[in-house]
Amino acid sequence: MKPPTLCEVLRTFGNDQSCREYLEALRWPDRVTCPRCQSVKTSRVYDRKVFDCDSCRYQFSVLAGTIFQDTKLPLPTWFAATYLMCESRKGVSANQIKRMIGGSYKTSWYLCHRIRAAMKEVNPQPLDGTLEMDETWVGGREKNPHGAGRIPYSESKKVPVIGIKQRGGELRFFHAEDAKSGTLAKYIRENVSGDADVIMTDDWGADPGAMRKAGVSPAKHKTVNHSAKVYVDGDITTNGIESAFSLLKRGIVGSWHKLSAKHLEAYLDEMTFRFNNRNNPYLFRDTMQKLIEAPVLEYKNLIAA
């Protein structure tokens, strides 16, 4: 099955009623259920677009308790913005969303972050099999980043991102405080299964200590010597995670242009969710399902220090 096109989404969900019917089918695939007492004995009040619970007399709509509750944006706008964020491989900026759907930049920025927050995976399963792990730094351009007078990592204003990728499987990105062995070990323990076959890294100095602290057997840690310009040694390579980092940086340079360290984790969550669902023909539907289930992200919490 092919995923829907933008024209199909706009045509199918071009009014409030069609959007509500779709949300109802996603939220209550069997029977409408009262969110307060969980009773299935409900009656529809057509002229007010709500349901009345026959058990507790609570009146509710399909939007109640979801990210759409109390929204001032039309539902077709939500659907269009969600589709654009799902299908834009390198992401789409709030400024671009503003130009496409109208309104203010503040509204589009908040809309994108609410959709982004719903994309975050909750309790993901540990990664196993053949894994690649690496680190990269994101931020503005610095003087002499590679040549003489190179700025040490300890003095750089860039922020580290740790990536772990399962070959033929899922990707994880993390906004880390640093790339020291203790920090790397923490992410290994939290995200790598004890049944993993092998973890491949480059020759970053902190990697051996991280593996030791995380309890990874030396036999399961394979390295490729990037310092000697060796990038593939048999089946040992980190090209997979490097490719994922490249996609992330193309998103920063080409789509988002500028993002703060404060919100970096949210952009990483969006990128990993889209990457892990790159072959999912039901990506739009699954994202809408997550929007229904996700906690409401209030603006005051989003901008809080």
C-alpha positions, -999 to 999 in steps of 0.1 A, spaced: 0 0 0 12 35 -9 10 63 17 -15 91 9 -4 121 -11 -9 157 1 -37 162 -24 -55 132 -11 -52 143 25 -64 178 17 -93 164 -3 -103 137 23 -99 160 54 -110 193 40 -137 200 66 -142 197 104 -168 169 101 -145 146 81 -116 152 105 -138 144 135 -151 112 119 -115 101 113 -105 109 149 -135 90 162 -125 59 142 -90 61 156 -99 68 192 -128 44 194 -124 16 168 -152 -5 185 -176 17 205 -176 53 218 -163 52 254 -168 78 280 -134 92 290 -145 98 326 -162 65 336 -153 42 306 -189 34 300 -199 25 264 -235 36 270 -234 69 252 -257 90 230 -246 114 202 -258 150 203 -255 159 167 -261 196 167 -233 202 193 -208 176 180 -206 159 215 -216 127 232 -236 123 263 -227 95 287 -259 77 299 -241 64 330 -224 95 345 -241 122 323 -207 136 313 -207 153 279 -176 151 258 -164 153 222 -138 133 203 -113 161 211 -118 159 249 -86 150 267 -65 151 235 -40 175 221 -68 190 200 -88 200 231 -94 238 232 -74 243 200 -83 275 181 -69 260 148 -92 243 124 -88 205 124 -80 205 86 -50 227 95 -38 202 121 -41 174 96 -22 192 69 6 203 92 9 167 106 11 153 71 38 178 61 59 169 91 55 132 85 64 132 49 93 158 49 123 136 51 146 163 64 119 180 84 100 212 78 105 245 96 78 264 115 84 293 91 76 271 61 44 258 79 34 294 85 37 303 48 17 272 38 -11 273 63 -12 310 72 -13 326 107 16 338 128 50 323 133 43 318 170 12 297 162 31 276 137 61 271 160 38 260 188 18 237 165 50 220 152 63 215 187 30 199 198 31 175 169 68 169 176 61 160 212 36 134 202 62 118 179 83 109 209 85 72 214 74 60 249 92 31 265 110 19 233 123 -17 233 161 -22 238 181 -26 206 198 -59 198 215 -75 169 243 -56 152 246 -21 164 265 10 154 273 38 178 289 72 173 289 108 185 286 141 166 285 177 176 259 202 163 260 240 165 273 270 146 304 271 125 337 274 145 370 288 134 396 262 123 374 232 133 399 207 118 432 224 110 458 242 130 444 260 160 415 235 163 391 242 191 392 214 217 358 197 223 360 208 260 360 245 248 335 241 220 301 257 222 286 229 201 265 203 218 271 165 215 245 141 200 249 104 206 235 80 181 229 43 182 216 25 151 205 -11 147 214 -25 113 183 -29 93 163 -16 123 157 14 145 177 46 153 181 65 186 195 100 190 202 116 223 212 151 233 240 144 258 258 166 282 292 153 269 307 124 251 327 110 280 328 73 289 303 75 318 277 93 296 281 69 268 278 40 292 246 54 305 230 54 271 243 19 263 228 5 295 194 22 289 191 14 252 211 -17 243 199 -53 251 222 -77 268 216 -100 239 231 -76 213 256 -94 191 281 -66 186 285 -28 190 306 -11 164 322 22 170 350 44 156 383 50 175 368 77 198 389 75 230 360 72 254 344 42 237 364 14 253 358 28 288 321 32 281 318 -4 270 336 -16 301 314 5 324 282 -7 306 292 -43 310 298 -50 273 322 -78 267 354 -68 248 345 -95 223 313 -77 214 330 -43 208 344 -38 173 362 -6 161 371 9 128 400 33 128 388 66 114 420 84 124 439 63 99 412 70 73 398 35 75 361 35 72 352 -1 64 370 -32 78 352 -63 66 317 -59 80 329 -35 107 318 1 99 298 30 113 286 42 80 250 35 89 250 59 119 271 84 101 245 84 73 218 91 99 239 120 114 242 134 78 204 134 75 201 151 108 226 178 98 209 183 64 177 189 83 194 215 105 211 233 76 184 229 50 151 229 68 153 242 104 183 264 98 187 273 135 176 256 166 184 260 203 201 234 225 170 237 247 147 222 221 173 200 204 159 168 220 125 174 205 140 177 170 160 145 176 128 127 186 110 139 155 139 128 133 142 94 148 105 88 147 104 96 110 135 76 103 122 45 121 89 47 102 105 55 68 89 24 52 56 26 71 28 32 46 5 41 75 28 68 90 2 95 87 -25 74 104 -1 62 132 10 98 138 -26 109 142 -31 81 166 -2 94 187 -16 129 186 -48 115 202 -29 96 229 -1 121 237 -2 144 268 -11 180 260 20 202 258 11 236 272 28 267 258 40 279 292 58 246 297 73 246 263 90 280 268 98 275 305 135 278 313 
